Amino acid sequence: MKNWILFIVTAVIVFLLGMLTYSIMGRKSEAKFAYRPKVEIGGIEPRDSVWGLNFPRQYQSYMRTEDTTFRGYFTTSGHKDILKEQADLVMLWAGYGFSKDYNQPKGHMHAVNDVRKTLRTGAPKKAGDGPMPSACWTCKSPDVPRMMDELTVTGYYGKQLSDLGHEIINPIGCADCHDPKTMNLTITRPALVEAFTAMGKDIKKASHQEMRSLVCAQCHVEYYFSKKVPGSEGVPYVVFPWKKGLSVDDMEKYYDEIEFEDWTHPVSKAKMLKAQHPDWEIFSMGVHAKRGVSCADCHMPYKSEGGQKFTDHHIQSPLANVENACFVCHREQKEKLMEDVFERQKKLKEGSSKLQRRIAMAHVEAGKAWELGANEDEMKEILKGIRHAQWRWDFSVAGHGSAFHAPVEVGRIISSGLEIIGETRLKLAQVLAKYNHNKPVAMPNFESKSDMQKYIGLDMAKEREAKAKFLNEIVPMWIEQGKDREAKWAVKAAAK
């Protein structure tokens, strides 16, 4: 009886080992042939669908960036009207396009359409304003390096946004980050290379792990449009202000020295700076970067499918994929880990909201001081304080995930902003008192987006009408011309 039991157990073990061996051999065979190229990708190929023929798993996972269902504590991958939720932002950005329209950013698949739809593009500008530059397309599409190649970099920057609407048709994709011949990570935007050179660094010496963040740093950074780049004078050229360093203080010194302003605030008359999305700079100051973690480790973690290990190109918040993104290093319970992240977000949000409101009030108070007869000498330091405080506020909130990337640094930035705006409003009170205004300045309704937009002089009905015309007349033409180009590319590819 014992011999029979031993025989049966042995047979089962042999059978299972055989199945395991068969599975391993099958998966090795699949791995061997999985990435045999089906098409040759040459030059700058902006169509992800073509790359997807060779790399179907990466392509299929990338297509999921169209998903809009994720919800974080404050964020979402879907539509969210930030101005409606935080109407005092309208005052902070008065005179600038963001006062018209500012929504939660969505996934990479939406990049081109979101530029087309926002009220910040396509609507007529006030007298004296120029058209939106083509540089606004720079981070939205692999068609951009294609156009830079065709027109030269300066030639591309010299165009208007409307000039290239029919050319920029593919959303952020494969050609933005990968060399088509080797599939190595590569830099396709000159501004990043130029910024490294300005800092005395050679980006070509970056390791593969560093490149897994630097391809993101092509776009997820602070930048401005300079018309003083040697050889490209007069053209709105994309520049990263890193010459003095990556911190909020370093960039502030840089901007002050070159006397740069994004716009002049119509109420306070302060010369303002608009932070874009300094994700990489803030990430570089956090513990994950110091431990050698890359952007891709958390936002594009590895996954296995059919025996294949590959990078998940569903670029998203790590909180939407905690098991793969976080558990490689962390051993906490999922709920505890997310609770820690939310706690940091809530605490920094509390500080940034206070700073935001106080800056909005300072703009109104400065407007009152001008109204009462204040002169430029009296207002000089006040306007500088408003500029510096709002720059710090914007730098701390404009980045995606700043409260997670470097909460200690972001807390320092917010604290310094609160100190600056406190001192500035004290100076404002003294100026107001000099002109016999010894009571609080009447404030607009900071809780209503429509009230705030009326207060700063925006005619939103006219803005929406102009945008509707743009979407109904110009965008369909762009799309049709884009389809014609796709058809020509398809014929050319078939001929090969």
C-alpha positions, 0 to 999 in steps of 0.5 A, a space after each residue: 500500500 505504501 509503495 502505491 502511495 509513493 508511486 502515485 505521489 511520484 507520478 503527480 510530482 513528475 507530471 507537475 514538473 513536466 507541465 512547469 517545464 513545458 510552460 517555461 519552454 513555451 514562454 521562453 519561445 514566446 519571449 524569443 519571438 515576441 518582439 521580432 519587428 513586423 515593420 521597419 520604423 524609420 525617421 521620426 514616425 509620429 504614429 503610435 499605431 505603427 510602433 504598436 505593430 512591433 510593440 503591441 503590449 506597450 501600445 495597448 497599455 499606452 492606449 489606456 491613458 485615455 481612461 478618465 476614471 481615476 479619483 485621488 483625494 484632490 485629483 482626477 484623470 477626468 475633467 475637473 474645472 479648477 476655477 469653479 472649485 477655487 475661484 480666487 485663482 481668477 484674481 491671481 491670473 487676471 490678465 492671463 489666459 488661465 483666468 478664462 479656463 483651467 482644468 485638471 490635466 488628463 492622460 497623454 492621449 488627450 494632450 492634443 484635443 485639450 489644447 484645441 478645446 481650452 479657452 486659452 487657445 483659439 479665442 481672440 486676444 485683447 488689443 495689442 496681444 499677439 497670437 498664440 505661438 506654435 511653442 504651445 504645441 511643443 510638449 503635446 505631440 511627436 509631430 513636434 520633433 517631426 516639424 522641428 526636423 522639417 522647419 528647423 527648431 527656430 523655424 518651428 518656434 517662429 510659427 503661430 499655433 494656428 499655423 501648425 494645427 493641421 500638422 500636430 495630430 498625434 498625441 504624446 507617444 512613442 517617438 517622443 521618448 524612443 529612438 526608432 532604430 535602437 528603442 533606447 530612450 532619447 531626448 527629442 526636445 532641444 530645450 532640455 539639452 540646452 538647459 543642461 548645457 547652461 548648467 555646465 552638464 552633459 546630458 549624453 552622460 546620463 545613465 539609463 536609469 536617469 534617462 527614465 526620468 529625463 525623457 519626462 523632464 523634456 516636458 514636465 518642467 518649468 519653462 518660459 518663452 524667450 525672444 533673446 536666444 542668440 541666433 533666434 532673436 524675436 522668436 518665442 523660443 522655449 527655455 528652461 530657467 535652470 542656469 542658476 539651479 533648479 530651486 524656486 529661489 534659483 529660478 526667481 533670481 534668474 527671472 529677476 536678473 533678466 527682468 522677465 515677466 509672463 504678464 502684467 497683472 491688470 489690478 495690482 500692476 505687478 509683473 508676474 511669473 507663471 510657473 508651468 509644471 515643475 514636476 522634475 525639479 521638485 521630484 529631484 529634491 525629494 527622497 525618491 530621487 535621492 534613492 535613485 528611483 526614476 519617474 518610470 519606476 512609479 508611473 510606468 512600473 514593470 508588469 508581466 503578461 503572457 510570460 513577458 515582462 515589459 514597461 506598463 505605458 499606462 502612465 498614471 498616478 502610482 495610487 491607481 496601481 499601488 501593487 506594481 508601483 509601490 510594493 516593489 520597495 514598500 511593505 505597508 498595507 495599501 490603505 496605510 500607504 495611501 493614507 500617508 500620501 493623502 495626509 501630506 496632500 491635505 496638510 500642504 493643501 491647507 497651507 497653499 490655500 491660505 497663501 492663495 487667498 492672501 495673494 488674491 487679497 493683496 492684488 485687490 488691496 494693491 489695486 485700491 492703493 493705485 486708485 487712491 493715488 499711490 505712486 510707483 516708488 511707494 508700490 515698488 517693493 509691494 509689487 515685488 512681494 506679490 510677484 515673489 509670493 505668487 511665484 512660490 505659490 504657483 511653483 508649489 501647486 503647478 506640479 503634478 504630485 508635488 506634495 508627494 514628490 518632495 513634501 518637505 521642500 514644498 512645505 518650505 516654499 509655501 512657508 516662505 510665500 506666506 512670510 513674503 505675502 504677510 510682509 507685503 500686505 503690511 506694507 500695503 496697509 501702511 500705503 493705504 493708511 497714508 491715503 486715509 484708507 484705514 479700514 479693510 479693503 472691500 473684496 470681491 466674491 472669491 467663491 464664485 468663478 463667474 463673479 470673479 471673471 466679471 470683476 476682472 473684466 472678462 466677457 465669458 459669453 464672448 470668449 465661449 462664442 469665439 471658441 465655439 466658432 474656432 471648434 466648429 470652423 477651424 478644428 474640423 479643417 485641421 482634422 481633415 487635413 490631418 486625415 489627408 496626411 495619414 492617408 499619404 503616409 499609409 500609401 508611402 508605407 505600403 509602397 515600401 
